[in-house]
């Protein structure tokens, strides 16, 4: 599998790592990833809007926790800079390189 790669201005090969998922059970809704993202990849949603059947959670407190949580609004708009992961205090974001489209 060939992945998307690029060359930096300094001539170094660089492989972007695109956001794939958010662990919403760990997310505290701080909004740091939203603020640092140069694209419109994220959105804050009310925790009540989550489909809890899709979330594997061993913590019963998650169901009752108030507040907001981060959600992927448009993962395909991600440019692979991984700035969001560098600012996330809980390590909620998963990234991976993307294959080159044929």
C-alpha positions in Angstrom: 0.0 0.0 0.0 1.4 3.4 -1.1 0.5 6.2 1.3 0.3 9.9 0.7 3.7 11.6 1.2 5.1 15.0 0.6 8.4 16.9 0.7 8.9 19.7 3.2 10.5 23.0 2.1 13.7 21.7 3.6 13.6 18.6 1.3 12.6 16.1 4.0 10.0 13.5 3.1 6.8 13.8 5.3 3.9 11.5 5.6 0.7 13.1 6.9 -1.3 11.2 9.5 -5.0 11.8 9.2 -7.5 11.8 12.1 -9.6 8.6 12.0 -11.5 8.5 15.4 -12.1 10.3 18.6 -12.4 8.4 21.9 -15.5 10.2 23.1 -15.5 8.4 26.4 -12.2 10.1 27.3 -12.9 13.5 25.7 -13.5 16.3 28.1 -14.8 18.7 25.5 -12.1 21.3 26.1 -12.1 22.4 22.5 -8.4 22.6 22.1 -8.4 20.4 19.0 -11.2 22.5 17.5 -9.2 25.7 18.1 -5.9 24.5 16.7 -7.4 22.8 13.6 -6.9 24.8 10.4 -9.9 23.1 8.8 -13.5 22.4 9.9 -12.8 18.8 11.0 -14.3 19.0 14.5 -17.5 20.1 16.2 -18.6 20.2 19.8 -21.8 18.3 20.5 -23.9 17.8 23.6 -23.0 14.5 25.2 -26.8 13.7 25.1 -26.6 13.6 21.3 -24.2 10.6 21.2 -25.4 7.2 20.1 -24.3 5.3 23.2 -24.9 2.0 21.5 -21.9 2.6 19.3 -19.7 3.6 22.2 -18.0 0.8 24.1 -17.8 2.1 27.6 -17.0 0.3 30.8 -17.5 3.4 32.9 -21.2 3.9 33.9 -20.4 7.5 34.9 -20.1 8.4 31.2 -23.8 8.0 30.6 -24.6 10.5 33.3 -21.8 13.0 32.6 -23.0 16.5 31.6 -21.5 18.8 29.1 -20.0 18.7 25.6 -17.8 16.3 23.8 -15.9 16.6 20.5 -17.2 14.9 17.3 -15.8 14.5 13.8 -17.7 17.0 11.6 -15.8 16.3 8.4 -12.8 13.8 8.7 -12.2 14.0 5.0 -11.3 17.7 5.4 -8.3 16.7 7.6 -4.9 17.7 6.1 -2.9 15.3 8.3 -1.0 17.9 10.3 -1.8 16.1 13.7 -1.9 19.5 15.5 -5.1 18.2 17.3 -3.2 15.3 18.9 -0.4 17.5 20.1 -2.8 19.7 22.1 -5.3 17.0 23.3 -4.7 16.6 27.1 -6.4 13.2 27.1 -5.0 11.6 23.9 -8.4 11.0 22.5 -7.5 11.2 18.8 -6.4 8.3 16.5 -4.5 9.0 13.3 -3.1 7.0 10.4 -1.6 7.6 7.0 -3.9 7.5 4.1 -3.4 5.4 0.9 -3.0 7.2 -2.4 -6.2 7.2 -4.3 -6.1 5.3 -7.6 
